[in-house]
Amino acid sequence: MASDVWTRAAGLSAGYLLDRVFGDPVRLHPVAGMGNVAGSLEKLLYRDSRWAGAAFTTICVGGAVGTGYLCRRGGAVSVAVATWIALGGTSLTAVGERLGGALAADEVESARALIPSLCGRDPASLDSAGMARATIESVAENTSDAAVAPLFWGAVAGVPGLLGYRMANTLDAMVGYRSDRYLRFGWASARLDDVANYLPARLTAVLVLAIGPDRRSGTAAVRRDAAAHPSPNAGVVEASFAGVLGVSLGGITVYRHGTDSRPVLGRGTPPTVHDVQRATTLSRQVQLGALAAVAVGQLLVRTVVARRA
């Protein structure tokens, strides 16, 4: 057990550094491969029912966990590679910074072209203020989904946890929508993603409150506003970002499949281009804090196990 703890801690740290240095692979990204496999399976299994969606989710996530189990013998190297595959934090902040730069230069169309890289909103419906808000909300949510959660599940379950989580999150992005096609078929994938991100989202919020510039406002926003959000996890993270940054998030949100009215998170001013840069900086700091948190957690586990032995 103690050797597994060291292996995971070393592998997670190395994978985090790989993501920092290289970002996502430009070609043949394994997560894109996961999506292709899941897309092919969806064509075979799709029915407008929760049972079909549950079977689809079980096969996809079970296959990813099984693959991770077979690869675990590679030790810290396997954990490092799986961590690099599962993490998306560097690419997230890079896109956020590029979008913020385009908005600052008043290059609205260039900014719109980057929106699909962050979220599923309809770019044509967004003006500069809408894109600033969408960017901050997406950076906040994906700081948890693409960075903190993979590190958390890697610490808990090693390579199987990393690959299983990444597949679950990929399925949510593919079929976890409340559209006519996926309302029932995507239900299991959406609920599994909610469960998988429950603890990581709250760890993310704690780190945001610890690192952000206005802890008091952030704490108040989480307590007051988070529960009104339709997502049990995104609400916590977005409210923490809104509070510490002193902005307000939420409102009418237009997706390609429909329009949602999101609750207001935070009591600050509407976000500006300057706030986009602040959000990406905070995201990067939280990601590093998450690595430190899981590393310390691993050492605590090792200490407890050694004492029991």
N, C-alpha and C positions, 0 to 999 in steps of 0.2 A: 504493500500500500504506500509506504513512504517513498519507494522508488518511483511509483506512478505519479506522486505529487511533484517530485522534482522534474520528472519527464514533462509533465503538463506545463509546469511553470516555465521551464526553459523553452519548450516548444511554442507556447503562447507568446513569450517575449520575442523570440526569433521571428515568428510569423507576423507579429505587429510591426517589427522593423522592416520586414520585406514589404509590407503594405505601405509603410511610410516612404520607403525608397523608390519602389517600383509602381505602386498603385495597382489597379486591376490589370491583368494581362490584356494586351490590345487584341490579340487573336486567340481563338480557341479557348475562350474562358470556360472553365468547367461549369460555372453556374449557368452560362448560356446553354451548355450541353444538358444540364439538368432540365432546363426549361424546354428544350427540344424533345427530350424523352417524355416529359410530362405532357407536352402538347400532342405527341403521337398517341399516347395512351388515352388522352381525353377523347380523341376521335373515335377510339374503339369502345370506350365505356360510357360516353355521355348519354345520360337520360335525364329528363327533367324531374329528378327525385333526389332526396337526401341520401338514400341507400346507395345509389350509384356514385354519388359524390364521396360518401364515406369509404367505399371500396377503392375509388381512385386515390384518395388521400392516403389510405393505409398502404397500398402497394407502393406508391411513390416514396413516402417517408420511410417505410420499412425497408425498401431497397437501398435508400441512402444510408440508413443506420447499419444495415448489413454490410454494405461496402466499407463503411468506416470501421466496422469490427474486423474485417479481413485485413485492413491496412494498418491496424494499430500496432502490429509487431515491428513497424519501422521506428518505434520509439519517438524521441524528441523530434527527429527529422519529419516523421509523418505528421506529428502535431503541428509543426511549423508550417508545412505545406498546406495542411487542411485549414489552418488559421488564415493563411494568406488567401486561400480560395474563398473562405467564408466572409472575411472582412471586406467592407466597402467604404470605410471611413475616409481614406485619403481621396478617393475619387469623388465622394460626396462633397467634401469641403472645396475641392478643386472646381467642381461645377458651380457650387455656390459662389465662389469668388469670381469666376468668369462671368456669371450672370450679373452679379453686383457691379462688376466693371463695365459691362455693356450698358446697364441702366445708368451708371454714373456718366457714361459718354453719350447718353441719350440715343443709343443704338437699340431702339425698341424691337425691331424685327430680329436682330441677332439674339436679343434676350429671349424673345418668344421661341426661337429655335432650340434654346437650351431647356425650356420648361419640361418637355417630355423625358429628359434625362433625370429629372428630379421627382416628378409626380405625374399622375394620370389626368390632370386638369386640362381643359380645353384652352390652348394658348390664345386662340382668337378672341376669347371672352375677357382677356386680361389687359388692362392698361399698366402703366409703370407702377402705380401704387399697388395694384392687384398682384403684379409679379413679385414685388418686394415682400408682400404678405405671404404669398404662396411659397416663396423661397425660404423664408424663416420657418414657416410651419413644417415644410418638408425637411429642412436641415434638422430641426428639432426632433421630429419623429424618427428620422432615419439615423440620427446619432444613436438612438436606442436600438433600432432594428438592424442596422448595418455594422455597428461597431461594438456597443456594450453587450448586446445579447449574444453574439458569437463568442466573445471572450468569456462571458458567464457560462455558457453551455460547454465550452471547451474546458473550463476549469472543473465543471461538474462531471462531465462524461467523456472527455478526451475527443479523439477523432470521430467516434460515432455521434457524439453530441454536436460537434461542429457541423458535420455533413447533414445530420438529421434536421438540425435547426435551419440550415440554409435551404434545404428542400422545402420545409414547411413554410418558410417565409416567401420563397419563390412561388409556391402554389397560391398563397394568399394574394400575391401581386397579379397572378394570372386569372384566378377564378373567384377570388374573395369579394366580388362586387355584388351590390344589391340591384343588379340589372335583371331583366326578364329572363335572360338565359341562365344566369348563375345564382339567382336567389336561393334555389334549392340545391342545385348541384355543387355550388361553392360553399355551402353552409359548413360542412365539416372542416374544410381547409381554413375558413375564416375563424372558426371557433378554436381550432388547434393553434393557430397563430396567436390568438388572444391568450391562451393558456401559456404558450411558450414564452411570450413576452411580458407576462404579468410581473414577475420579479425583476427582470432586467429593466423594465420601464421605471420601476420605483427606485432601483439603484441609480439609474440615469438622473432622475429628479433629485435624489439626494446629492449627487455629485454636482449638478447644476446649482443647487442652493448653496453648496459648500464653496464653489469656485466663483460663481457669478457675482456681479458688482452690487446687487441689492437683495441680500438674503431675506430681509423682512418682507419686502413686496412679493418676492417669489413664493415664500411660504404662504402668504395670504392668498395669492392667486391660486395655488394648488388646493388649498382648503376650501376656498369659496367657489371656484369655477370648474375644476377638473371633472367633477362627477356629472356635469351637464353635457359633456362631450359624448357623442355616440360610441366612441371607442373607449374601452376601459383603460387602455394603455396610452394611446396618443394624447388623450386629454391631460393626463398627469404630466407628460413630458412637455407638451406645448404650453401648458399653463405655467410650468416652472420657467421656461425660456421667456415667456411674455412678462412674467413678474420681475425677474432679475434684470431684464433689458429695459424695463419701463415702457413697454409698448402694449397695444391691444391687438389680439389676433381673433380670427373667427369672422363669421358673416356669411353672405351668399357665396357658395362654392359651386362652380360649374364644371362638371365632368362630361366626358363624351357620352356617357350613358344616362345622364340626368343632372338635376340640380339639387343641392342640399343647402339647408340653412343651418350653419354652425353657430353654437353659442359663443358669446364674446368671452375671451380669455384675457385676463389682465385688465388693468384700469388706466393704462398709459395712453399715449398718442398713437395714431396709426403709424406703422413702420415706414421708414424711409430707406433710401439706398445705403446710408451710413449704418443703419441698423442691420442690414444684410451682412456687412463686413464684420460687425460685432458678433453676430450670431455664428458665423463660420469660425471666428477665432475662439469663441466659447466652446463650440463643438469639438475643435481640435484639443482644447484643454481637458474637456470631459473625457475624451477617448483615452488620453494619457492617464487620467485619473482612474479610469476603469481598469486599465492594465495594472496599475499599482494596487488597486483594490483586490483584484483576483489573485495577484501574486502574494499579497499579504494573507489573503484567505487560504491559499495553498499552504503557506508556511504554518499558519495556525492549525490547519488540519494535520500536517505532519507532526507538529508538537503534541497534539492530543493523541494521535496514534502511537507515537513513541512512548508517551507516558503510560498509556494503557498496556503496551507491550512489556 
